[in-house]
Amino acid sequence: MKTTRTRTLAALYALVAAAFLFTAGCKSTSSKPSAAAPAGAAGAQARATIEPRSGSNVSGWATFTERSRGGVRIEVHIENATPGTHGIHLHEKGDCSAPDASSAGGHFNPGGMQHAGPMDAMRHAGDFGNITIEANGTGHLDLVSDVLTVRPGPNSVVGKAIVFHEKVDDLKTQPSGNAGGRLGCGVVQ
C-alpha cells in the first residue's frame, strides 16, 4: 500500500511540474500593459486606463516603469482619437471624475518650474510633450523621464492622472502649452 501511495504522489508531482513548465513557456500577446512589479524596486510599475472625456471616444493605457539606470520609462497608447498631434501630460490630481477632466487639476509640477518640452531641463515633471495620432486613430508614445519615480515620494506618478489633450502642445505657452480640452483621462495606480 505504501509503494502505491508513493507512486501516486510521484505521478502527481510530475503532473504538477509538467503543468508549471507548460504555463511558464506560454507568452502573452496582449497589447495591454503587464502587471506591476513591487514598488520601490527597479522595474516597479504603475499604470492607468485612459477613458473618454469631453464627449470624445478616446481610450487607451499608460505604463510607468522604474528603470535600473534611473528615471521612469513612460509608454502611452491611444485609440479612437482624431489624427494629428496632441498634447499629453501628467496632471497633479488622480481624479478624472469631471466630464471634462478638469478635476485632474494642472500639470504635475513638484519643482515649481515653467511649462516646457519633455527634453528641456527646466520643465514640469508632467510635461510629456506631444503624441502623434495616425490616420487609423491610434498613437503610441515612448519616452524616459529623469524627474519622475514610481516609488513613493514627491515625484511619484502614483495617484496622478495622465491626460490626452485636444490640440498640439506648443511647449512654451504658460502654464499648459495651449493644448486645449481634455479628451482622455486615466488615474495612475
Backbone as CSV, one residue per row, in Angstrom:
resi,resn,N_x,N_y,N_z,CA_x,CA_y,CA_z,C_x,C_y,C_z
1,MET,0.821,-1.177,0.000,0.000,0.000,0.000,0.875,1.254,0.000
2,LYS,1.964,1.215,0.794,2.848,2.359,0.875,3.517,2.620,-0.472
3,THR,3.885,1.581,-1.223,4.506,1.732,-2.535,3.519,2.347,-3.521
4,THR,2.260,1.942,-3.484,1.237,2.506,-4.368,1.052,3.990,-4.075
5,ARG,1.004,4.349,-2.790,0.844,5.751,-2.395,2.044,6.577,-2.867
6,THR,3.259,6.042,-2.720,4.471,6.724,-3.156,4.441,6.948,-4.661
7,ARG,4.038,5.933,-5.424,3.948,6.072,-6.882,2.902,7.107,-7.279
8,THR,1.771,7.100,-6.592,0.696,8.061,-6.877,1.169,9.491,-6.613
9,LEU,1.859,9.700,-5.476,2.386,11.033,-5.162,3.441,11.459,-6.175
10,ALA,4.311,10.551,-6.579,5.344,10.863,-7.569,4.700,11.251,-8.893
11,ALA,3.660,10.519,-9.291,2.957,10.833,-10.541,2.277,12.198,-10.439
12,LEU,1.688,12.480,-9.281,1.023,13.767,-9.069,2.039,14.911,-9.133
13,TYR,3.183,14.763,-8.484,4.236,15.781,-8.536,4.730,15.993,-9.962
14,ALA,4.900,14.929,-10.707,5.353,15.036,-12.100,4.327,15.787,-12.940
15,LEU,3.044,15.513,-12.707,1.979,16.191,-13.442,1.964,17.692,-13.123
16,VAL,2.095,18.039,-11.845,2.132,19.448,-11.438,3.353,20.141,-12.039
17,ALA,4.512,19.504,-12.006,5.728,20.088,-12.578,5.569,20.300,-14.078
18,ALA,4.978,19.345,-14.782,4.771,19.483,-16.229,3.820,20.643,-16.529
19,ALA,2.756,20.758,-15.742,1.811,21.865,-15.939,2.490,23.200,-15.700
20,PHE,3.328,23.272,-14.673,4.052,24.515,-14.389,4.976,24.882,-15.545
21,LEU,5.741,23.920,-16.023,6.670,24.182,-17.125,5.919,24.599,-18.384
22,PHE,4.759,23.989,-18.632,3.975,24.348,-19.812,3.487,25.787,-19.715
23,THR,2.912,26.178,-18.569,2.391,27.540,-18.433,3.508,28.557,-18.364
24,ALA,4.673,28.205,-17.851,5.802,29.134,-17.804,6.288,29.454,-19.205
25,GLY,6.126,28.522,-20.126,6.560,28.745,-21.503,5.570,29.540,-22.325
26,CYS,4.348,29.705,-21.841,3.339,30.470,-22.581,3.657,31.948,-22.497
27,LYS,3.399,32.657,-23.556,3.707,34.078,-23.608,2.444,34.846,-23.937
28,SER,2.185,35.937,-23.257,1.023,36.765,-23.531,1.244,37.571,-24.807
29,THR,0.174,37.693,-25.607,0.251,38.500,-26.821,-0.584,39.764,-26.698
30,SER,-1.060,40.065,-25.528,-1.893,41.248,-25.312,-1.092,42.527,-25.491
31,SER,-1.746,43.554,-26.044,-1.081,44.850,-26.172,-1.261,45.689,-24.918
32,LYS,-1.931,45.132,-23.921,-2.128,45.839,-22.670,-0.879,45.729,-21.814
33,PRO,-0.689,46.687,-20.875,0.495,46.646,-20.028,0.492,45.439,-19.101
34,SER,1.681,45.029,-18.673,1.829,43.884,-17.788,1.584,44.281,-16.336
35,ALA,1.516,43.284,-15.467,1.268,43.520,-14.049,2.415,44.287,-13.411
36,ALA,2.107,44.943,-12.325,3.090,45.788,-11.645,4.123,44.958,-10.892
37,ALA,5.334,45.459,-10.868,6.401,44.879,-10.055,6.321,45.524,-8.678
38,PRO,7.016,45.002,-7.696,6.959,45.590,-6.360,7.413,47.047,-6.358
39,ALA,6.680,47.890,-5.637,7.041,49.309,-5.549,8.405,49.460,-4.892
40,GLY,9.178,50.419,-5.368,10.469,50.713,-4.774,11.615,49.968,-5.426
41,ALA,11.319,49.041,-6.320,12.367,48.271,-6.975,12.511,48.723,-8.418
42,ALA,13.716,48.511,-8.980,13.871,48.731,-10.411,12.877,47.809,-11.079
43,GLY,12.152,48.312,-12.039,11.111,47.531,-12.686,9.744,47.753,-12.066
44,ALA,9.674,48.501,-10.950,8.376,48.811,-10.353,7.540,49.519,-11.403
45,GLN,6.261,49.197,-11.444,5.420,49.729,-12.497,4.094,50.232,-11.952
46,ALA,3.618,51.315,-12.553,2.284,51.836,-12.290,1.606,51.977,-13.637
47,ARG,0.296,51.982,-13.639,-0.406,52.098,-14.917,-1.727,52.819,-14.757
48,ALA,-2.259,53.218,-15.915,-3.546,53.913,-15.955,-4.323,53.438,-17.170
49,THR,-5.621,53.400,-17.043,-6.507,53.152,-18.173,-7.113,54.496,-18.549
50,ILE,-6.901,54.901,-19.792,-7.377,56.204,-20.261,-8.791,56.050,-20.800
51,GLU,-9.691,56.879,-20.263,-11.097,56.830,-20.649,-11.506,58.150,-21.281
52,PRO,-12.582,58.133,-22.106,-13.012,59.350,-22.812,-13.540,60.427,-21.868
53,ARG,-13.282,61.661,-22.250,-13.822,62.842,-21.564,-14.204,63.870,-22.625
54,SER,-14.949,64.869,-22.216,-15.352,65.989,-23.074,-16.079,65.517,-24.334
55,GLY,-16.853,64.434,-24.226,-17.644,63.944,-25.349,-16.851,63.198,-26.412
56,SER,-15.600,62.854,-26.140,-14.768,62.141,-27.112,-14.992,60.631,-27.001
57,ASN,-14.347,59.880,-27.878,-14.338,58.414,-27.824,-12.952,57.879,-27.499
58,VAL,-12.049,58.746,-27.062,-10.656,58.386,-26.818,-10.555,57.325,-25.721
59,SER,-9.676,56.355,-25.948,-9.373,55.361,-24.920,-7.900,54.998,-25.049
60,GLY,-7.398,54.235,-24.085,-6.001,53.816,-24.152,-5.469,53.414,-22.804
61,TRP,-4.152,53.366,-22.706,-3.482,52.999,-21.462,-2.119,53.683,-21.389
62,ALA,-1.596,53.723,-20.183,-0.249,54.258,-19.949,0.435,53.396,-18.901
63,THR,1.733,53.164,-19.094,2.524,52.476,-18.079,3.721,53.344,-17.717
64,PHE,4.129,53.237,-16.483,5.275,53.963,-15.943,6.162,52.917,-15.273
65,THR,7.366,52.717,-15.796,8.243,51.656,-15.302,9.554,52.240,-14.803
66,GLU,9.869,51.966,-13.540,11.124,52.411,-12.930,12.292,51.683,-13.594
67,ARG,13.283,52.422,-14.054,14.438,51.829,-14.737,15.591,51.600,-13.759
68,SER,16.366,50.553,-13.974,17.505,50.255,-13.096,18.578,51.334,-13.217
69,ARG,18.672,52.012,-14.368,19.658,53.086,-14.588,19.143,54.443,-14.101
70,GLY,17.955,54.465,-13.511,17.363,55.713,-13.056,16.327,56.223,-14.040
71,GLY,15.399,56.989,-13.534,14.339,57.523,-14.370,13.192,56.543,-14.541
72,VAL,12.182,57.009,-15.259,10.973,56.229,-15.482,10.671,56.188,-16.978
73,ARG,10.457,54.978,-17.481,10.016,54.829,-18.870,8.506,55.007,-18.895
74,ILE,8.052,55.887,-19.804,6.633,56.193,-19.944,6.187,55.670,-21.300
75,GLU,5.184,54.829,-21.299,4.606,54.328,-22.534,3.128,54.654,-22.530
76,VAL,2.640,55.279,-23.607,1.229,55.639,-23.712,0.700,55.126,-25.043
77,HIS,-0.458,54.499,-25.007,-1.127,54.038,-26.222,-2.523,54.665,-26.245
78,ILE,-2.862,55.295,-27.360,-4.154,55.968,-27.520,-4.891,55.354,-28.701
79,GLU,-6.215,55.230,-28.569,-7.080,54.745,-29.640,-8.288,55.666,-29.783
80,ASN,-8.934,55.598,-30.950,-10.180,56.331,-31.230,-10.013,57.839,-31.136
81,ALA,-8.863,58.349,-31.522,-8.586,59.786,-31.443,-8.543,60.391,-32.851
82,THR,-8.686,61.696,-32.915,-8.574,62.422,-34.177,-7.113,62.428,-34.622
83,PRO,-6.843,62.060,-35.872,-5.465,62.081,-36.357,-4.827,63.467,-36.212
84,GLY,-3.522,63.476,-35.965,-2.775,64.717,-35.795,-1.916,64.657,-34.549
85,THR,-1.448,65.805,-34.125,-0.568,65.910,-32.960,-1.348,66.466,-31.784
86,HIS,-1.203,65.818,-30.635,-1.955,66.177,-29.431,-1.023,66.220,-28.225
87,GLY,-1.265,67.176,-27.347,-0.520,67.250,-26.098,-0.903,66.116,-25.172
88,ILE,0.063,65.689,-24.373,-0.193,64.652,-23.372,0.638,64.982,-22.134
89,HIS,0.000,64.946,-20.979,0.659,65.390,-19.755,0.242,64.539,-18.567
90,LEU,1.078,64.574,-17.538,0.727,64.029,-16.238,0.193,65.194,-15.417
91,HIS,-1.009,65.042,-14.874,-1.637,66.105,-14.090,-1.571,65.797,-12.603
92,GLU,-1.684,66.842,-11.795,-1.388,66.781,-10.366,-2.341,65.951,-9.513
93,LYS,-3.586,65.788,-9.940,-4.570,65.081,-9.120,-5.023,63.808,-9.817
94,GLY,-5.087,62.753,-9.082,-5.577,61.488,-9.615,-7.085,61.439,-9.566
95,ASP,-7.721,62.361,-10.279,-9.176,62.477,-10.269,-9.653,62.804,-11.679
96,CYS,-10.285,61.850,-12.315,-10.808,62.044,-13.674,-12.331,62.094,-13.672
97,SER,-12.926,62.385,-12.529,-14.380,62.290,-12.384,-15.162,63.370,-13.137
98,ALA,-14.614,64.537,-13.369,-15.346,65.597,-14.077,-15.510,65.218,-15.545
99,PRO,-16.658,65.530,-16.150,-16.887,65.198,-17.557,-15.822,65.762,-18.500
100,ASP,-15.198,66.873,-18.114,-14.145,67.489,-18.941,-12.743,67.244,-18.365
101,ALA,-12.654,66.383,-17.370,-11.394,66.032,-16.691,-10.729,67.206,-15.984
102,SER,-11.466,68.274,-15.753,-10.899,69.414,-15.023,-10.534,69.036,-13.593
103,SER,-11.135,67.981,-13.070,-10.853,67.506,-11.714,-9.414,66.995,-11.561
104,ALA,-8.704,66.786,-12.683,-7.306,66.338,-12.626,-6.349,67.480,-12.280
105,GLY,-6.845,68.722,-12.225,-6.001,69.858,-11.884,-5.016,70.201,-12.989
106,GLY,-3.979,70.949,-12.643,-2.964,71.383,-13.604,-1.891,70.330,-13.792
107,HIS,-0.879,70.662,-14.575,0.231,69.741,-14.807,0.931,69.428,-13.494
108,PHE,1.417,68.197,-13.356,2.187,67.799,-12.187,3.499,68.575,-12.217
109,ASN,3.727,69.379,-11.181,4.858,70.312,-11.184,5.459,70.462,-9.786
110,PRO,5.996,69.372,-9.206,6.521,69.464,-7.845,7.728,70.387,-7.711
111,GLY,8.427,70.676,-8.806,9.608,71.536,-8.758,9.321,73.009,-8.968
112,GLY,8.050,73.370,-9.223,7.690,74.769,-9.431,8.320,75.378,-10.681
113,MET,8.468,74.596,-11.729,9.103,75.050,-12.982,8.076,75.654,-13.942
114,GLN,8.581,76.235,-15.029,7.746,76.719,-16.123,7.414,75.551,-17.049
115,HIS,6.301,75.667,-17.780,5.939,74.655,-18.769,6.963,74.673,-19.903
116,ALA,7.323,73.468,-20.399,8.296,73.355,-21.484,8.140,71.980,-22.133
117,GLY,9.104,71.612,-22.944,9.089,70.314,-23.607,9.705,69.237,-22.744
118,PRO,9.461,67.969,-23.076,9.947,66.860,-22.251,11.469,66.715,-22.227
119,MET,12.170,67.327,-23.148,13.636,67.228,-23.169,14.316,68.454,-22.557
120,ASP,13.536,69.457,-22.178,14.094,70.659,-21.555,14.439,70.371,-20.094
121,ALA,15.568,70.886,-19.632,16.000,70.660,-18.250,15.038,71.303,-17.255
122,MET,14.536,72.480,-17.572,13.618,73.208,-16.688,12.209,73.034,-17.241
123,ARG,11.426,72.132,-16.609,10.082,71.814,-17.089,9.239,71.265,-15.947
124,HIS,7.938,71.211,-16.182,7.058,70.494,-15.259,7.445,69.014,-15.311
125,ALA,7.340,68.325,-14.214,7.588,66.881,-14.220,6.572,66.172,-15.108
126,GLY,5.413,66.768,-15.278,4.348,66.174,-16.090,4.350,66.581,-17.546
127,ASP,5.354,67.301,-18.013,5.418,67.727,-19.416,5.928,66.589,-20.292
128,PHE,5.017,65.897,-20.964,5.372,64.777,-21.840,5.391,65.185,-23.305
129,GLY,5.055,66.434,-23.609,5.089,66.902,-24.991,3.866,66.489,-25.772
130,ASN,4.099,65.859,-26.933,3.018,65.522,-27.859,3.066,64.065,-28.274
131,ILE,1.913,63.576,-28.680,1.776,62.235,-29.244,1.152,62.394,-30.623
132,THR,1.651,61.649,-31.590,1.117,61.697,-32.950,0.090,60.589,-33.126
133,ILE,-1.102,60.988,-33.550,-2.173,60.032,-33.817,-2.227,59.798,-35.325
134,GLU,-2.141,58.546,-35.715,-2.136,58.156,-37.126,-3.549,58.228,-37.716
135,ALA,-3.654,58.015,-39.028,-4.932,58.080,-39.741,-5.952,57.081,-39.193
136,ASN,-5.485,55.965,-38.625,-6.393,54.962,-38.074,-6.864,55.289,-36.648
137,GLY,-6.480,56.464,-36.122,-6.934,56.895,-34.800,-6.102,56.401,-33.636
138,THR,-4.937,55.779,-33.916,-4.099,55.276,-32.825,-2.761,56.004,-32.777
139,GLY,-2.189,56.045,-31.603,-0.874,56.643,-31.423,-0.159,55.982,-30.268
140,HIS,1.171,56.062,-30.311,1.975,55.460,-29.255,3.131,56.394,-28.924
141,LEU,3.326,56.636,-27.648,4.413,57.487,-27.166,5.285,56.658,-26.241
142,ASP,6.584,56.781,-26.386,7.533,56.057,-25.552,8.661,57.027,-25.227
143,LEU,8.802,57.404,-23.957,9.865,58.320,-23.559,10.334,58.001,-22.155
144,VAL,11.452,58.591,-21.764,12.009,58.398,-20.431,12.081,59.755,-19.743
145,SER,11.647,59.778,-18.489,11.740,60.993,-17.681,12.764,60.796,-16.582
146,ASP,13.658,61.762,-16.431,14.662,61.698,-15.370,14.195,62.359,-14.082
147,VAL,12.968,62.894,-14.064,12.484,63.603,-12.870,11.314,62.901,-12.176
148,LEU,10.877,61.762,-12.691,9.756,61.045,-12.090,10.219,59.759,-11.427
149,THR,9.394,59.254,-10.510,9.603,57.945,-9.898,8.274,57.203,-9.874
150,VAL,8.341,55.903,-9.718,7.148,55.108,-9.455,7.041,54.904,-7.946
151,ARG,8.195,54.740,-7.297,8.210,54.526,-5.849,7.661,55.778,-5.132
152,PRO,7.204,55.614,-3.907,6.660,56.743,-3.155,7.667,57.884,-3.019
153,GLY,7.163,59.097,-3.018,8.000,60.280,-2.876,7.364,61.462,-3.585
154,PRO,7.991,62.626,-3.493,7.380,63.841,-4.047,7.244,63.828,-5.570
155,ASN,7.995,63.014,-6.272,7.928,62.973,-7.739,7.280,61.690,-8.261
156,SER,6.565,60.981,-7.393,5.919,59.733,-7.795,4.735,59.987,-8.718
157,VAL,4.600,59.129,-9.729,3.486,59.218,-10.673,2.204,58.636,-10.092
158,VAL,2.322,57.790,-9.079,1.163,57.125,-8.494,0.246,58.161,-7.845
159,GLY,-1.042,58.060,-8.167,-2.022,58.995,-7.626,-2.183,60.260,-8.461
160,LYS,-1.548,60.292,-9.620,-1.688,61.422,-10.551,-2.589,60.969,-11.701
161,ALA,-2.830,61.851,-12.683,-3.664,61.490,-13.830,-2.923,61.779,-15.131
162,ILE,-3.029,60.875,-16.078,-2.498,61.093,-17.424,-3.648,61.674,-18.248
163,VAL,-3.364,62.781,-18.964,-4.409,63.474,-19.717,-3.971,63.641,-21.176
164,PHE,-4.870,63.246,-22.083,-4.690,63.395,-23.526,-5.485,64.627,-23.953
165,HIS,-4.831,65.554,-24.666,-5.447,66.838,-24.998,-5.937,66.942,-26.440
166,GLU,-6.766,67.924,-26.648,-7.415,68.192,-27.936,-6.448,68.692,-29.013
167,LYS,-5.497,69.526,-28.629,-4.618,70.176,-29.606,-3.148,69.892,-29.299
168,VAL,-2.297,70.358,-30.192,-0.858,70.236,-30.032,-0.390,71.093,-28.850
169,ASP,0.578,70.605,-28.108,1.226,71.378,-27.047,2.338,72.182,-27.721
170,ASP,2.284,73.523,-27.610,3.308,74.360,-28.259,4.618,74.392,-27.467
171,LEU,4.647,73.734,-26.317,5.831,73.574,-25.463,6.355,74.875,-24.865
172,LYS,5.576,75.959,-24.936,6.050,77.222,-24.360,4.978,78.045,-23.666
173,THR,3.731,78.042,-24.156,2.687,78.868,-23.542,2.445,78.407,-22.106
174,GLN,2.406,79.368,-21.178,2.226,79.061,-19.758,0.743,79.131,-19.388
175,PRO,0.295,78.238,-18.541,1.038,77.174,-17.865,0.866,75.795,-18.519
176,SER,0.180,75.707,-19.684,-0.176,74.372,-20.182,0.134,74.103,-21.650
177,GLY,0.818,75.001,-22.341,1.171,74.752,-23.732,0.043,74.957,-24.715
178,ASN,-1.065,75.576,-24.253,-2.198,75.866,-25.123,-2.710,74.597,-25.808
179,ALA,-2.757,73.484,-25.082,-3.115,72.185,-25.657,-4.614,71.937,-25.738
180,GLY,-5.428,72.848,-25.252,-6.878,72.718,-25.405,-7.530,71.741,-24.456
181,GLY,-8.746,71.326,-24.839,-9.569,70.470,-23.998,-8.932,69.131,-23.655
182,ARG,-9.517,68.506,-22.674,-9.019,67.216,-22.163,-9.934,66.124,-22.698
183,LEU,-9.442,65.355,-23.660,-10.260,64.355,-24.350,-10.155,62.956,-23.754
184,GLY,-9.107,62.702,-22.966,-8.947,61.402,-22.324,-8.233,61.577,-20.996
185,CYS,-8.592,60.720,-20.015,-8.000,60.859,-18.684,-7.957,59.491,-18.000
186,GLY,-6.860,59.229,-17.288,-6.737,57.989,-16.535,-5.923,58.198,-15.276
187,VAL,-6.363,57.601,-14.180,-5.676,57.720,-12.894,-4.549,56.685,-12.834
188,VAL,-3.364,57.123,-12.454,-2.199,56.249,-12.360,-2.220,55.516,-11.018
189,GLN,-2.135,54.200,-11.071,-2.192,53.374,-9.857,-1.032,52.422,-9.809
